[in-house]
Structure formats: C-alpha cells, structure tokens
Amino acid sequence: MRLSICNNSQNYCKNFENAFDNQLTFSDKNRKMFLKSGHFDSGVFFVQSTSNRLKDDIAECAIALFRDRGYDNVSVNEICESAHTSRSVFYSVFKGKRAILDYVVSKPQQNDEESFRKFADAENDFERIWQLFGRFIDIALDFGPKLTSRLFIMQFDSPKGIRDAVHALDDLFATLAKNCAKNGIIETEEPPELLSRIATDLILHELYVWCSQDGNFSLRERARQYAEVAYHVKPQYRMTPEQRAAPVSYTHLRAHET
C-alpha cells in the first residue's frame, strides 16, 4: 500500500510539473532550461543573492567618488559618509577600497532576475556570449577610462583583476561557442576553448587601448566587431555597422537577411 501511494504521489508530481511547464512562457522555459543545464553549478556563473544589496549600495557610492575624485583621493571615511553607513559596517563587507573594485569586476558572473532573463532569452548562444562581454564593457563605461586604467595597474599587484574576471568565464564561453558551431552560427574548425581565449584577449586589449586613448572611440562597437571576427561568426549573424553603433546594450538580434 505504501509503495502504491508513493508511486501515485510521484506520478501526480510529474503530471503537475508537465502541466506547469505547459503554462510557462517562452522566457520561463528558457530560464528553467538554463537552470538545469549545469551552467550555474560551478559557482563561477550564478544567481545573485539578495544579501548583496548592502555591498551594492556601498560599491555604487564608492565608484561615483572614485570616478569624480580619483581612486587615490577617496578615503574609506568618505565612502562611508556617502553611503550613510559606519566604518564597522563597511569593514564587515569589504576589506578595503581595493575589495570594492574586485567585487564590482566580479559582478558579471552574478545574475539578478532581470539579467538572467536577458541571458536566457537571447536569440542564440553567440548573443549570450556578447551579453557576457557586454557586462564587462558596461563596467568600463561606467568607470570611465581613468578608473578602468586603475584596474589594469592593479592586475600587476595581485592575481585578481579584470583580466582574471573575464577569463573566469572561459568554460562558459567555450560551451556557448560549441553550441554556436553545432547550430551553424559560427564556421571554423578551431577548438571553441581557443576561440574563446582569443576573443577575450582581443577585447581586453581593446579595453586597454580605449583607456590609453582616454575613451576616444566606441568601445562597445569595436568589441562587438572583434568578437564576431574572433569567433568566425557567419555574416548573417553579425551586426550591421548601424547596429554596432546603437547605444542600447545587449541587443537581441535575429539573423538578418544576407
């Protein structure tokens, strides 16, 4: 009897899950698919905890001060004053100013509800790759050339830095690139792991150039072009020059007619 009840219960749950799936929107189905896919099991790419709200608030105030006054000219006391918090609270979440930059640079690995839906709903896996790159580009644009330059300088003082933060996603980039090759979005015999490292280093190089030239060209436009070339994206899946120059982030594209 107990076995029969258990089996009936399992069948009921399975039927409920199937019925629930039928009611899901396209967005929800994509979200469920990615949660089951294993992309989020490694701890490198994960759904953000709401407990990070305090850190986000402090970091936002700190970055505004760093950008306006210069990193070296801002003290922890000034950050606390701007964030309306105490030094004890500050040091409960950050070890110091450097930890704030490390935290912000690691943010592209985190996903709130909105960013996760954008990622899951992207038109194809190359657009997902581009969204991830776009998150780092958005950080650089928010920081500005001078503060972003500071990240490169800090890379020499510590193994952590912007290069390591981007390369932390190498395995995910490679998985997405492999899917792109399987689905005919990219056309190359090069291994996806190599393509991903090349693309990442190209974009990081252009980020460095953008800093050294005080941001005198469109970082997003050039990075998109280089990513398409590095991944050997087929022409029908590439952005037009007008699309690359568009100010909107994370544009979801369908393949345009060739």
C-alpha positions as CSV (number, residue, x, y, z in Angstrom):
1,M,0.0,0.0,0.0
2,R,2.8,2.4,0.9
3,L,4.6,1.7,-2.3
4,S,1.4,2.3,-4.3
5,I,0.9,5.7,-2.5
6,C,4.5,6.7,-3.3
7,N,4.1,5.8,-6.9
8,N,0.9,7.7,-7.2
9,S,2.5,10.7,-5.5
10,Q,5.4,10.6,-7.9
11,N,3.1,10.4,-10.9
12,Y,1.0,13.2,-9.6
13,C,4.1,15.4,-9.1
14,K,5.3,14.5,-12.6
15,N,1.9,15.3,-14.1
16,F,1.8,18.6,-12.2
17,E,5.3,19.5,-13.4
18,N,4.3,18.8,-17.0
19,A,1.1,20.8,-16.7
20,F,3.1,23.6,-15.1
21,D,5.6,23.5,-18.0
22,N,2.8,23.9,-20.5
23,Q,1.8,27.2,-18.8
24,L,5.3,28.6,-18.8
25,T,6.1,31.5,-21.1
26,F,9.0,31.2,-23.6
27,S,11.0,33.3,-21.1
28,D,10.3,31.0,-18.2
29,K,11.0,27.8,-20.2
30,N,14.4,29.3,-21.2
31,R,15.1,30.1,-17.6
32,K,14.2,26.6,-16.5
33,M,16.4,25.1,-19.2
34,F,19.4,27.1,-18.2
35,L,19.0,26.3,-14.5
36,K,19.0,22.6,-15.5
37,S,21.8,22.9,-18.0
38,G,24.7,22.9,-15.5
39,H,26.0,26.4,-16.4
40,F,25.3,27.5,-12.9
41,D,26.8,24.6,-10.9
42,S,30.4,25.7,-10.9
43,G,30.0,28.9,-8.7
44,V,31.6,31.0,-11.5
45,F,28.3,32.0,-13.1
46,F,25.4,32.1,-10.6
47,V,22.2,33.7,-9.5
48,Q,22.9,36.7,-7.2
49,S,21.8,36.6,-3.6
50,T,19.6,39.4,-2.3
51,S,22.0,39.7,0.6
52,N,24.4,41.6,-1.7
53,R,22.2,44.7,-1.6
54,L,24.3,46.3,1.1
55,K,27.5,45.7,-0.8
56,D,25.9,47.0,-4.0
57,D,24.9,50.3,-2.3
58,I,28.3,50.9,-0.8
59,A,30.0,50.0,-4.1
60,E,27.8,52.3,-6.0
61,C,28.7,55.3,-3.8
62,A,32.4,54.4,-3.8
63,I,32.6,54.1,-7.6
64,A,30.9,57.5,-8.0
65,L,33.6,59.0,-5.7
66,F,36.5,57.2,-7.4
67,R,35.3,58.4,-10.8
68,D,34.8,62.0,-9.8
69,R,37.9,62.5,-7.5
70,G,40.3,59.7,-8.4
71,Y,40.8,56.4,-6.6
72,D,43.8,57.6,-4.5
73,N,41.9,60.7,-3.4
74,V,39.0,59.0,-1.7
75,S,39.1,57.6,1.8
76,V,37.0,54.9,3.4
77,N,35.5,57.6,5.7
78,E,34.3,59.5,2.7
79,I,32.8,56.3,1.2
80,C,31.0,55.6,4.5
81,E,29.7,59.2,4.6
82,S,28.4,59.0,1.1
83,A,26.8,55.6,1.7
84,H,25.3,56.7,5.0
85,T,26.9,53.8,6.8
86,S,29.5,53.2,9.6
87,R,33.1,52.0,9.2
88,S,32.2,48.8,11.2
89,V,29.5,48.0,8.6
90,F,31.8,48.9,5.8
91,Y,34.6,46.5,7.0
92,S,32.0,43.8,7.6
93,V,31.5,43.5,3.9
94,F,34.8,44.9,2.4
95,K,38.4,44.6,3.4
96,G,39.2,48.0,1.9
97,K,38.9,50.1,-1.2
98,R,40.5,47.5,-3.5
99,A,37.9,45.0,-2.4
100,I,35.2,47.2,-3.8
101,L,36.8,47.2,-7.3
102,D,37.3,43.4,-7.1
103,Y,33.6,43.0,-6.2
104,V,32.3,45.2,-9.0
105,V,34.5,43.5,-11.6
106,S,33.2,40.1,-10.4
107,K,29.5,41.3,-10.9
108,P,29.2,40.0,-14.5
109,Q,29.4,36.5,-13.0
110,Q,26.3,37.2,-10.9
111,N,22.7,37.2,-12.2
112,D,19.7,39.0,-10.8
113,E,16.3,38.2,-12.2
114,E,16.5,40.8,-15.0
115,S,20.0,39.9,-16.2
116,F,19.2,36.2,-16.0
117,R,16.1,36.6,-18.1
118,K,18.0,38.6,-20.7
119,F,20.7,35.9,-20.8
120,A,18.1,33.1,-21.1
121,D,16.0,34.9,-23.7
122,A,18.9,35.9,-26.0
123,E,18.3,35.0,-29.7
124,N,21.2,32.5,-29.8
125,D,24.3,31.4,-28.0
126,F,26.6,34.0,-29.7
127,E,24.3,36.7,-28.4
128,R,24.7,35.2,-24.9
129,I,28.5,35.4,-25.4
130,W,28.1,39.0,-26.4
131,Q,25.9,39.8,-23.4
132,L,28.6,38.5,-21.0
133,F,31.2,40.6,-22.8
134,G,28.8,43.5,-22.7
135,R,28.6,43.3,-18.9
136,F,32.3,44.0,-18.6
137,I,32.1,46.7,-21.2
138,D,29.3,48.4,-19.2
139,I,31.6,48.4,-16.1
140,A,34.3,50.1,-18.1
141,L,32.0,52.7,-19.5
142,D,30.6,53.3,-16.0
143,F,34.1,53.6,-14.5
144,G,35.5,55.7,-17.3
145,P,39.0,55.4,-18.8
146,K,40.9,56.6,-15.8
147,L,39.3,54.3,-13.2
148,T,39.4,51.4,-15.6
149,S,43.1,52.0,-16.1
150,R,43.5,51.6,-12.4
151,L,42.1,48.0,-12.8
152,F,44.9,47.2,-15.3
153,I,47.5,48.7,-12.9
154,M,46.2,46.6,-10.0
155,Q,46.5,43.5,-12.2
156,F,50.2,43.7,-11.7
157,D,49.9,43.9,-7.9
158,S,47.5,41.0,-7.4
159,P,46.5,37.8,-9.3
160,K,42.9,39.2,-9.2
161,G,41.9,41.7,-11.7
162,I,39.7,42.5,-14.7
163,R,41.6,40.0,-17.0
164,D,41.1,37.2,-14.5
165,A,37.4,38.1,-14.0
166,V,36.7,37.9,-17.7
167,H,38.7,34.7,-18.2
168,A,36.8,33.1,-15.2
169,L,34.0,32.7,-17.7
170,D,36.2,30.8,-20.3
171,D,34.5,27.5,-19.8
172,L,31.0,29.0,-20.2
173,F,32.3,30.9,-23.3
174,A,33.6,27.7,-24.7
175,T,30.4,25.8,-24.1
176,L,28.4,28.5,-25.8
177,A,30.8,28.6,-28.7
178,K,30.5,24.9,-29.1
179,N,26.7,25.3,-29.3
180,C,27.2,28.0,-31.9
181,A,29.3,25.7,-34.1
182,K,26.7,22.9,-33.7
183,N,23.9,25.3,-34.7
184,G,25.7,26.8,-37.7
185,I,26.2,30.3,-36.2
186,I,30.0,30.2,-36.4
187,E,32.1,28.4,-39.0
188,T,35.5,27.2,-38.0
189,E,37.4,24.1,-37.2
190,E,39.3,25.8,-34.3
191,P,38.5,24.4,-30.9
192,P,35.9,26.5,-29.0
193,E,38.3,26.9,-26.0
194,L,40.9,28.5,-28.2
195,L,38.4,30.8,-29.9
196,S,37.1,31.9,-26.5
197,R,40.5,32.8,-25.2
198,I,41.5,34.7,-28.3
199,A,38.2,36.7,-28.3
200,T,38.6,37.5,-24.6
201,D,42.2,38.7,-25.0
202,L,41.3,40.7,-28.1
203,I,38.6,42.6,-26.3
204,L,40.8,43.1,-23.2
205,H,43.5,44.5,-25.5
206,E,40.9,47.0,-27.0
207,L,39.8,47.9,-23.5
208,Y,43.4,48.8,-22.7
209,V,43.7,50.8,-25.9
210,W,40.5,52.6,-25.0
211,C,41.9,53.6,-21.6
212,S,45.2,54.7,-23.1
213,Q,43.4,56.9,-25.6
214,D,41.1,58.3,-23.0
215,G,38.0,56.7,-24.4
216,N,38.1,58.4,-27.8
217,F,36.4,55.6,-29.7
218,S,33.3,53.5,-29.2
219,L,34.4,50.5,-27.1
220,R,31.2,48.6,-27.5
221,E,31.2,49.0,-31.3
222,R,34.8,47.8,-31.7
223,A,34.5,45.0,-29.1
224,R,31.4,43.6,-31.0
225,Q,33.2,43.7,-34.3
226,Y,36.3,41.9,-32.8
227,A,34.2,39.3,-31.1
228,E,32.4,38.4,-34.4
229,V,35.7,38.1,-36.2
230,A,37.4,36.1,-33.4
231,Y,34.5,33.6,-33.2
232,H,34.2,33.4,-37.0
233,V,30.6,34.3,-36.8
234,K,28.7,33.8,-40.1
235,P,27.8,37.1,-41.9
236,Q,24.0,36.6,-41.4
237,Y,24.5,36.6,-37.6
238,R,26.7,39.6,-37.5
239,M,25.6,43.1,-36.6
240,T,25.5,45.8,-39.2
241,P,27.6,48.9,-38.6
242,E,24.5,50.7,-37.6
243,Q,23.5,48.0,-35.1
244,R,27.0,48.0,-33.6
245,A,26.9,51.8,-33.2
246,A,23.5,51.6,-31.4
247,P,23.6,52.9,-27.8
248,V,21.4,50.1,-26.4
249,S,23.1,47.3,-24.6
250,Y,22.5,43.6,-25.2
251,T,20.5,44.0,-28.4
252,H,18.7,40.7,-29.2
253,L,19.2,40.1,-32.8
254,R,17.6,37.7,-35.3
255,A,19.8,36.7,-38.2
256,H,19.3,39.4,-40.8
257,E,18.8,38.5,-44.4
258,T,22.0,38.1,-46.4
